[in-house]
Amino acid sequence: MTFSIPNLLTWLRIALIPLIVVTFYSPHPWAGPVSALIFALAGVTDWLDGYLARRLGQTSHFGAFLDPVADKLMVATALVLLVDEPGGIALALAAVVIIGREIAISALREWMAKIGQSGAVAVSWIGKFKTTAQMIAIFLLLYGLPLLGLPSTGIGLVLLYVAAVLTLWSMFHYLRAALQWAED
């Protein structure tokens, strides 16, 4: 079911990545808010593709592969864009932690799947909370202007640091689960 509605939404999310980049670097004052809105649209497709896949009975192995790849590409791209801005060492470290964790957990999941134990590293509530904080943080940082009278950049940075801490926590959770299985 490669061309199902959920998979097409995932492909759309991937297609939006270059648009986020081009918009972000546009020399217009609306570049930040528009790139943030495109990022938010991509985030909505992430929720929608999973919902529709389950609701319409259109889950597939290909979709299960492509969905997290699209998510990681989108987040890594946005973090690289933000680090290119004068975000400082703290933003760069948070980005390295988040991207590094995604690489490590992807490798862990691949290894666990090869040995038939993919369920040992299932998504936890920590990962879901981390993803929520991370997506809101990236949106606010891309937006870059006060939003509803609030400093979006300051709030975005705090949320990104929270996401980085939760990233480490969830990584240790996954690694502990994998190590416990490997020791049994």
N, C-alpha and C positions, 0 to 999 in steps of 0.2 A: 504494500500500500504506500509506495514511494510518493505518489502525487495526491495524497489525501489533503483535506483542508488543514489539519494540524501541521503536516509537514510543509505545506505551502506557506503557512504562517511562520514557521521556523526559518524557511528560506528567505522570507521577507525580512525577518530580523537580521539575518546575515547581510542582506542587500542594503539595509539601512546603515550599516557600519561606515562605508565610505561617505555616505551623505552626512553623517555626524561629523566626520573628520573635516570635510570640505566646508561645512557650515561653521564649525568651530574656528577655523582659520580665516573665515571671511572677514574682511576689514569693516564690517558694518557694526553699529552699536547693538543690533539685535542678534548678533551671532551667538552669544552665550545662551540667551533664553531659547532661541530656536533650536540650537543643538541639544539643549536640555529637553525640550518638548519631543524631539525626534527620539532621544534616548528613552523618554517615558513611553512613547508609542511602542518602541521595541520591547520595553518591559511589559507592556500590556499584552503584546503578542505572545510573550513567554507564558503568562498566566493563561491566556485564551487557548493556546495550542494544547496545553495539557488538559484543560477543562474539556475542550471539544474532542480530544482523542478518547478520553474516558466516556464522555456522554454519547458520542456517536459510534463507539466501539471501533475506533480507528487507530488503536495503538499498534505500533510496529517495532520491530527490532531496529530498523533504520531510524525511526523517529526517536527511539530511546537513546540511540547513539548521537544523532544530530542535535537534539535539543540542548544537552549540556555543552556541546562544542560551541554552538551559537552563543550561549550565555557567557562562556569563558572568553570568546573572541570579543564580544561586546564590552564586557567589563575590563578586560585587559587593554583594549583600545582606548576606552575612556580614561583609564588611569594613566596611560602613557601621555595622552593629551594634557591631563591635569598636571602631571609632573613636569611637562615642558613649560608650563606657566610658572611664575615665581612662587611655588608652593613651599619651598624650603625642604630641609632634610627630613622633617617629621612626615610630610606628605609622601616624600620619596620612600621612606622606610615602610610606611603603611602600604604603599603600592607594592613594594617588593614582597612584603609579608603575604599580602592577598594573592598576588600572582604566583608566588612560590608555593603557597599552600595548594592552589588549584593544580599546579603541575604535580606536586607530590601526591595529592589525593587521587588524581587521575591515574597516575602510575600504580598506586596502591590498589585502586579498584580494578585496573587491568590485570594485575598480578592475582588478586583474589578471584577474579572471574576465571582466569586460566586454571586455577586449582580447584574450581568449582565451589567457591565459598563467597560469591558476591554478596550474599545476604548478610555476611558478617560486617560489612561496611555500609549499611543502609543509611540513608539521610536521617539525621536526628533533628530535634527541635532547635538545637544550638545552631545548626547549619541554616535552618530556615530563618531564624532570628537574625543571624549574621547577614544573610542575603538581603533581608528587608532593610537593615541598617545601611548596608553597602549601597543598595540601589537608590535609597533616598539621599544618602550622602553624595553620590556621584551626580544625581540630578541637581541637587542644590549647588554643588561646586561648578558644574557646567553652567548653570543659570547665572551665577556670579553677581547678580544685582539683588538689592533688597527685595524681599518677597513678603507681601502683606506687612510691610514695615519691619520685618525681621532681617537680621544679617545672614543671608543665605550661605555665604562663604564660611563664616564662623560656625554656624550650626552644622554645615556640611563637613567641616574639618573634624569637629567633635564626633559626629556620627561615623566618619571614616576611621577615626582612632578606635571607637567602640567596635566597629566591624573588624579592625585588625586584631584586637584582643580576642574577640569571639572567633576569628579565623584561627588563631593559634589554639584556643581552647577546643574548637571542633576538630582541628587536625590531631591534637593529642588524644581526643576521644576516639577518632577513627584508628589511629595507630595503636592505641591500647587494645581496642577490640580485635584488631588484626593480630597483634602479638599474643593475646590470650588464646586466640584460635590456633596460632602457629605452635604454641607451647603444649597444646592438648594432644 
